[in-house]
């Protein structure tokens, strides 16, 4: 029985698949309201945000329903493009079908297309970048291919800052493992420059300088590490650290005594969010004076705390990493907790609205992502073993799909707070990596 799709010119079939995909996403459940907590910063084009998404909102006359429709169409096109690329590289039809279904039935993934956030366009742009990378060997002579590949590669970091790491890996592997004429390179680099230039032009037409939310992330880590400032290692920042150490000790003690890992890792991330946005507001006048004295030194303070507590920082990073893979753990298990929860009032404020609280549905999602994590981990180990043992069998696409998810997830775990929201951009890449490795095992 031949399980491979062999047709080439199937425009009508892919159009129908696109219509079906759009229909499914449009009418599927949505976990989020139209306006999330971060939506206002895009609607107001604040300096902490990149400006392409606010530009899109302005182009569509601030009609939020049109923005959502555009997001659904763009995401649907990118999913269909991924299916097409798998057909081009002759992946087994059953694997393609499983891949497609695991994406369009992931309501958490598709829900981002129905809220005013950059995520959906970010997801779709990464999907298109994968599409171009996978089909590049069949369209080597097309100058338009290089131009449009460059556009989507430049769009990724122009939509979200962390996309720079994803685009950089794409760029390095694409340039190092392929030979190009000067004309192809010209078209490619013209394409890759368009979106960053446009974003900078739009941004600086309204703002004089960029702001950042990275300082909030830094403080979240300082707060959780301040519990471990050893009395024997007092430093010039002791007064600042003592502002938060008592609260931090209570939080860390509470977390370390939780036996449920799904709840523990989710709450660890939530307490970082509390620290980022709420803890400083609880200080009295004298404490705020101390805070202002040291606020410009927070990078150095974090460095000192990490230097003094490297094992604890590594443990916290692992907590973040595991939390990425555990959506819904808090919603499922927190209600059954009998312990006294520290900073409970702040914890409730930090929780964004969610439209779907069916415990069975959430439990199924948690079980799925836990299984996916185990499969991904095992596949990584097999890949690394084969990569060094069989160097002649190395494939560029497999290497790409191995590097980007792992580097991206580690980067997010180190520098930011971890939520499954940050797993979703590379969710299709994880599925593709597993599918391509399964194909290799089948062909051996």
HELIX and SHEET records of a PDB file:
HELIX    1   1 UNK A   11  UNK A   27  1                                  17    
HELIX    2   2 UNK A   39  UNK A   43  1                                   5    
HELIX    3   3 UNK A   52  UNK A   59  1                                   8    
HELIX    4   4 UNK A   64  UNK A   88  1                                  25    
HELIX    5   5 UNK A   93  UNK A  104  1                                  12    
HELIX    6   6 UNK A  107  UNK A  111  1                                   5    
HELIX    7   7 UNK A  112  UNK A  114  5                                   3    
HELIX    8   8 UNK A  119  UNK A  135  1                                  17    
HELIX    9   9 UNK A  136  UNK A  138  5                                   3    
HELIX   10  10 UNK A  143  UNK A  159  1                                  17    
HELIX   11  11 UNK A  163  UNK A  176  1                                  14    
HELIX   12  12 UNK A  182  UNK A  204  1                                  23    
HELIX   13  13 UNK A  214  UNK A  225  1                                  12    
HELIX   14  14 UNK A  226  UNK A  228  5                                   3    
HELIX   15  15 UNK A  231  UNK A  233  5                                   3    
HELIX   16  16 UNK A  238  UNK A  256  1                                  19    
HELIX   17  17 UNK A  261  UNK A  277  1                                  17    
HELIX   18  18 UNK A  279  UNK A  282  5                                   4    
HELIX   19  19 UNK A  285  UNK A  294  1                                  10    
HELIX   20  20 UNK A  295  UNK A  297  5                                   3    
HELIX   21  21 UNK A  298  UNK A  308  1                                  11    
HELIX   22  22 UNK A  310  UNK A  324  1                                  15    
HELIX   23  23 UNK A  329  UNK A  333  1                                   5    
HELIX   24  24 UNK A  334  UNK A  336  5                                   3    
HELIX   25  25 UNK A  344  UNK A  350  1                                   7    
HELIX   26  26 UNK A  359  UNK A  389  1                                  31    
HELIX   27  27 UNK A  391  UNK A  393  5                                   3    
HELIX   28  28 UNK A  396  UNK A  415  1                                  20    
HELIX   29  29 UNK A  420  UNK A  422  5                                   3    
HELIX   30  30 UNK A  424  UNK A  426  5                                   3    
HELIX   31  31 UNK A  427  UNK A  443  1                                  17    
END                                                                             
